[in-house]
Amino acid sequence: MISSKHGTRTSGAEVTNIDQFGIWILLSDSEYFLPYEKFPWFRHATVDQIITVETFYAEHLYWPELDIDLSIESIRNPESFPLVYK
């Protein structure tokens, strides 16, 4: 027996706020704050670049215009994923 394909995912990520401290993202029933001090790649990005975010699987986000690829776990616990950024 062949199973039918799954439906289209409708609950993607949504950027809900951008301010001088960082960005807020709503994913499913959770909202996450990405401060620029922990996620510096977003600091000088345009609004269009930041709001263009794609959801891969349930635990992965991708910003194609910035080539930024983050797991939700790295957003929840950035201390566990140290940066090397200069």
N, C-alpha and C positions, 0 to 999 in steps of 0.2 A: 504494500500500500504506500502511496506517495502522499506525504503531508503537504498541505497548502503553505504558501509563503506567509510569514508573519506580516501583520499590518504595518503601516507607516507610523513611526514614533512621533507623537504629537507634543510630548513634554520635553522640549529642549531647554538649553540654558538661555537665560535672559539677563542682560546687564540692566540692573535697576537703578544704579546711581554711579556717577563719576564725580569725585571732588578732589580737593588738593591733597588729600591723604591716601586715596586709593580708589578701588572700584568695588561695587557690590554686585554679586551674581546670584540669581535665583535659579536653582536646579531642583526639579521635583518639588518637594516640600521643605527644602532647606535653603537658607540664604547664607552666602559666604562673603567675607570681606577680604580683599586682597590688598594689603597696604603696600605702597610703593617701596618702602624700606625692605620688604621681604620679596617683592615681585617688581624689581626696578625696570623691567622691559616695557611696562605700561606707562611709565611716568611721562614720556614725551610722545606717546602715540596719539593719533587723532581720535576723535570720538568715533568716526566711521570704522577705524581699524579695531577699536575696542569692542564695539557692539556687534561686529561680525565674528561671532563665536559659534562653533559647531560642537555638537555632542557626539562622541563616539562611545558606544556601549553605555553603560550606566555610570561609569566612573572615570570618564576621560573627556577633557575639553581641548579644543584646537582653535587657534586664531590664525586663519590662513594668510591674511594680509601681513601679519607680524611674524609668521612662522614660529609661533609659541605653542607648545604642547605640554599640558599639565594634567596630572592625575588629580582626582578629588582628594586623595590621601595626602598629596603634597600641599594642597591648600588647607586641609584640616590641621596638618602637623608640619609646618614649614621647617621647624627645628630639626626634624629628621631628614631633611633634604637640604643640606647646606649649599650655599651658592658660592661660586667663584665669579665675581663680577668686578670690573674696574672701569 
